[in-house]
């Protein structure tokens, strides 16, 4: 499916692991597939995430969606996730894939320098902010204070 439908090419094989690349094969364009077998298919739900493939824009995403459709893989319609647009489909082995656009991006509602400092929600979830915040675990970031130097004299 990676090769025939999405245009990846095989670049390396080592035992049960096969590496595929798209484009120039640089960072973010490589997929490793490991054949291990013996597992039951997973079920959707909390904690399960799709394998994401980035699309530079909506046009490329629609082209890839059409290729997936032609391969008989039954993709979802384009779903607006506020920060990006998604299309989901399952490959014949049951792995869930996501075709996600890069734009509009995470800086559409806050400056880049402030990304990650507070919880931003897509507009459709804003009415549920209190419930969402109530179930999120606290995040503890490393302190920005400098650690005190050792009071021991240097050896010499």
LUMPA-505367 format. One record per residue: y, x, z of N, C-alpha, C in turn. Coordinates in steps of 0.1 Angstrom, whole numbers, padded with zeros to 4 digits, always signed. Atoms other than C-alpha are relative to their C-alpha. Example, Ala and Ser with C-alpha at 12.3 -4.5 7.8 and 13.67 -1.06 7.14 Angstrom:
2
-0012+0009+0000-0045+0123+0078+0012+0009+0000/-0011-0009+0000-0011+0137+0071+0011-0008+0008/
END
This chain:
156
-0012+0008+0000+0000+0000+0000+0013+0009+0000/-0011-0009+0000+0024+0028+0008+0003+0006-0014/-0002-0006+0013+0018+0045-0025+0002-0010-0011/+0000+0009+0011+0011+0016-0049+0012-0010+0001/-0010+0010-0001+0037-0008-0035+0014+0005+0003/-0013-0005-0005+0064+0012-0017+0005+0013-0006/-0004-0012+0007+0065+0043-0038-0001+0013+0007/+0002-0013-0007+0054+0069-0013-0010+0008-0008/+0009-0009+0006+0034+0099-0024-0008+0007+0011/+0007-0008-0010+0006+0117-0005+0004+0014-0001/-0004-0014+0000+0017+0151+0005-0009+0010+0008/+0009-0009-0008-0009+0164+0031-0011-0009+0006/+0011+0007-0007-0042+0155+0046-0006+0011+0009/+0006-0009-0010-0057+0170+0078-0009-0008+0008/+0010+0008-0007-0089+0154+0091+0003-0014-0003/-0002+0014+0001-0082+0118+0098+0015-0004-0002/-0014+0003+0002-0044+0121+0093+0004+0003-0014/-0006-0002+0014-0027+0116+0059+0015-0001+0001/-0015+0001+0000+0010+0123+0054+0005-0005-0014/-0006+0006+0012+0030+0103+0028+0015+0002+0001/-0014-0001+0000+0066+0109+0018+0007-0008-0011/-0008+0007+0009+0093+0090+0000+0012+0009-0003/-0013-0007+0003+0124+0104-0018-0003+0015+0001/+0001-0015-0001+0130+0141-0010-0010+0005+0011/+0009-0004-0011+0105+0141+0019+0007+0006+0012/-0007-0005-0012+0132+0150+0044-0001-0008+0012/+0001+0008-0012+0137+0136+0079+0002-0015-0003/-0001+0015+0001+0131+0099+0081-0007-0005-0012/+0007+0004+0012+0111+0098+0048-0015+0002+0000/+0014-0004-0001+0077+0108+0061-0007-0010+0009/+0009+0009-0008+0049+0085+0073-0013+0007+0002/+0014-0005-0003+0017+0098+0090-0009-0012+0003/+0010+0011-0002-0013+0075+0088-0013+0007+0005/+0012-0006-0006-0042+0083+0111-0011-0011+0000/+0012+0009+0001-0076+0066+0105-0009+0003+0012/+0009-0002-0012-0094+0061+0138-0010-0011+0001/+0010+0011+0000-0111+0027+0134-0004-0004+0014/+0006+0005-0012-0129+0007+0160+0010-0009+0009/-0009+0007-0008-0098-0012+0172+0001-0015-0005/-0002+0014+0004-0093-0050+0171+0015-0001-0005/-0014+0002+0004-0061-0063+0154+0008-0004+0011/-0009+0004-0011-0032-0066+0177+0006-0013-0002/-0007+0013+0001-0014-0098+0184+0015+0002+0002/-0014-0001-0001+0023-0103+0181+0004-0004+0015/-0005+0003-0013+0044-0105+0213+0008+0011+0006/-0008-0010-0007+0064-0085+0238-0007+0013+0000/+0005-0013-0001+0059-0048+0235-0006+0005-0014/+0005-0003+0013+0047-0049+0199+0011+0002-0010/-0011-0003+0009+0070-0033+0174-0005+0003-0014/+0004-0003+0014+0068-0031+0136+0003+0014-0004/-0002-0013+0006+0067+0001+0116+0012-0002-0009/-0012+0003+0008+0103+0002+0102+0002+0010-0011/-0004-0008+0012+0113+0015+0068+0015-0004-0003/-0014+0002+0002+0150+0020+0062+0003-0003-0015/-0005+0003+0013+0168+0005+0032+0015+0003+0000/-0014-0003-0001+0202+0019+0023+0010-0011-0002/-0009+0012+0001+0216-0015+0014-0008-0012-0003/+0006+0013+0003+0208-0052+0007-0007+0000-0013/+0006+0000+0013+0201-0046-0029-0014+0007-0001/+0012-0007-0001+0174-0020-0023-0011-0008+0008/+0009+0008-0008+0159-0042+0004-0006-0011-0008/+0005+0011+0008+0156-0071-0020-0010+0005-0011/+0009-0006+0009+0140-0048-0046-0014+0003+0006/+0013-0003-0008+0114-0037-0020-0007-0012+0004/+0006+0013-0003+0109-0072-0009-0008-0006-0012/+0006+0005+0012+0101-0082-0045-0013+0008-0003/+0012-0008+0002+0076-0053-0048-0011-0005+0010/+0010+0005-0010+0059-0065-0016-0005-0014-0004/+0004+0014+0004+0058-0101-0029-0010+0002-0012/+0008-0002+0011+0043-0089-0062-0014+0006+0004/+0013-0005-0005+0016-0071-0042-0008-0010+0008/+0007+0011-0007+0007-0104-0026+0000+0001+0016/-0001-0002-0014+0018-0094+0009+0008-0010+0008/-0007+0011-0006+0039-0125+0017+0011+0004+0010/-0010-0004-0009+0071-0111+0032+0008-0012+0005/-0009+0010-0005+0095-0131+0053+0013+0000-0009/-0013+0000+0006+0129-0142+0040+0008+0011+0007/-0009-0009-0007+0158-0118+0048+0005-0006+0013/-0004+0005-0013+0166-0122+0085+0013+0008+0004/-0013-0007-0005+0202-0114+0097-0001+0004+0014/+0001-0005-0014+0199-0093+0128+0013+0005+0005/-0014-0003-0003+0237-0089+0130+0003+0015-0003/-0002-0014+0002+0235-0051+0130-0007+0006-0012/+0008-0003+0012+0210-0049+0101-0007-0012-0005/+0008+0011+0005+0190-0072+0079-0014+0004-0001/+0014-0003-0001+0152-0074+0082-0008-0009-0009/+0011+0007+0007+0122-0084+0061-0013+0006+0006/+0012-0004-0006+0088-0083+0077-0012-0004-0009/+0013+0003+0007+0053-0082+0062-0011+0008+0006/+0012-0007-0005+0018-0072+0071-0008+0006-0012/+0008-0006+0010-0002-0048+0051-0015-0005+0002/+0013+0006-0001-0039-0056+0044-0008+0003+0013/+0006-0004-0012-0050-0038+0076+0006-0007+0012/-0006+0008-0011-0027-0060+0097+0012+0007+0007/-0011-0006-0006+0000-0035+0105+0013-0007-0005/-0012+0007+0003+0034-0052+0107+0011+0011-0004/-0010-0008+0005+0061-0035+0086+0013-0007+0000/-0014+0005+0001+0099-0040+0086+0007+0008-0010/-0009-0006+0009+0122-0033+0058+0014-0003+0006/-0013+0002-0007+0156-0029+0076+0011+0008-0007/-0012-0006+0007+0190-0022+0060+0007+0009+0010/-0008-0008-0009+0212+0006+0074+0013-0008+0003/-0012+0008-0004+0244-0015+0071-0004-0014+0004/-0014-0005-0002+0263-0031+0085+0001+0010+0011/+0000-0011-0009+0254-0008+0114+0004-0004+0014/-0002+0003-0014+0258-0007+0152+0015+0001+0004/-0014-0002-0004+0295+0001+0151+0009-0012-0005/-0007+0011+0005+0305-0033+0138+0008-0008+0011/-0007+0007-0011+0316-0046+0172+0004+0009+0012/-0005-0009-0010+0325-0015+0192+0002+0014-0007/-0002-0013+0006+0338+0020+0184-0012+0009+0002/+0012-0009+0000+0312+0047+0177+0000+0008+0013/+0000-0008-0012+0324+0067+0207-0004-0008+0013/+0004+0008-0011+0315+0038+0230-0014-0006-0001/+0013+0005+0002+0281+0030+0216-0009+0003+0012/+0009-0002-0010+0255+0025+0243+0006-0001+0014/-0006+0000-0013+0280+0022+0272-0001-0014+0007/+0002+0014-0005+0275-0016+0276-0009-0008-0009/+0009+0009+0008+0251-0043+0264+0008-0008-0010/-0005+0007+0011+0261-0056+0230-0011-0010-0005/+0010+0010+0005+0244-0088+0218+0005-0005-0013/-0004+0008+0012+0243-0104+0184+0006-0013+0004/-0007+0013-0004+0265-0135+0184-0009-0011+0003/+0008+0011-0002+0236-0158+0183-0007+0000+0014/+0005-0001-0013+0224-0145+0217+0010+0001+0011/-0010-0001-0010+0257-0143+0235+0000-0011+0010/+0001+0011-0010+0252-0177+0251-0011+0002+0010/+0011-0003-0009+0221-0163+0267+0002+0013+0008/-0003-0013-0006+0238-0132+0281-0005+0001+0014/+0004-0001-0014+0232-0140+0318-0015+0001+0002/+0015+0000-0001+0195-0147+0313-0005+0013-0005/+0005-0013+0005+0190-0115+0292+0003+0011+0010/-0003-0011-0009+0209-0093+0316-0008-0001+0013/+0008+0002-0013+0189-0108+0346-0014+0006-0001/+0014-0005+0001+0156-0096+0332-0001+0015-0005/+0001-0013+0004+0166-0062+0319-0001+0010+0012/+0001-0010-0010+0155-0032+0340+0013+0009+0000/-0012-0009-0001+0183-0009+0353-0003+0013-0008/+0002-0013+0007+0189+0022+0332+0008+0010+0008/-0006-0011-0008+0197+0054+0351+0002+0012-0009/-0003-0011+0009+0214+0080+0330+0002+0013+0009/-0002-0013-0008+0216+0117+0341+0015+0001+0004/-0013-0002-0005+0246+0126+0361+0008+0010-0009/-0009-0010+0008+0275+0143+0343+0006+0011+0008/-0005-0010-0009+0283+0163+0373-0008+0013-0002/+0007-0013+0001+0275+0200+0372-0008+0003+0012/+0009-0004-0011+0247+0212+0394+0006+0012+0007/-0006-0011-0007+0258+0235+0422-0008+0013-0003/+0007-0013+0002+0250+0272+0417-0008+0004+0012/+0008-0005-0011+0224+0289+0438+0009+0009+0009/-0007-0008-0009+0238+0305+0469-0006+0013+0003/+0007-0013-0002+0213+0333+0467+0007+0011-0008/-0006-0011+0007+0226+0367+0458-0009+0005-0011/+0008-0004+0011+0214+0381+0425-0009+0012+0004/+0009-0012-0002+0185+0405+0426+0004+0011-0008/-0004-0011+0009+0191+0439+0414-0005+0013+0005/
END
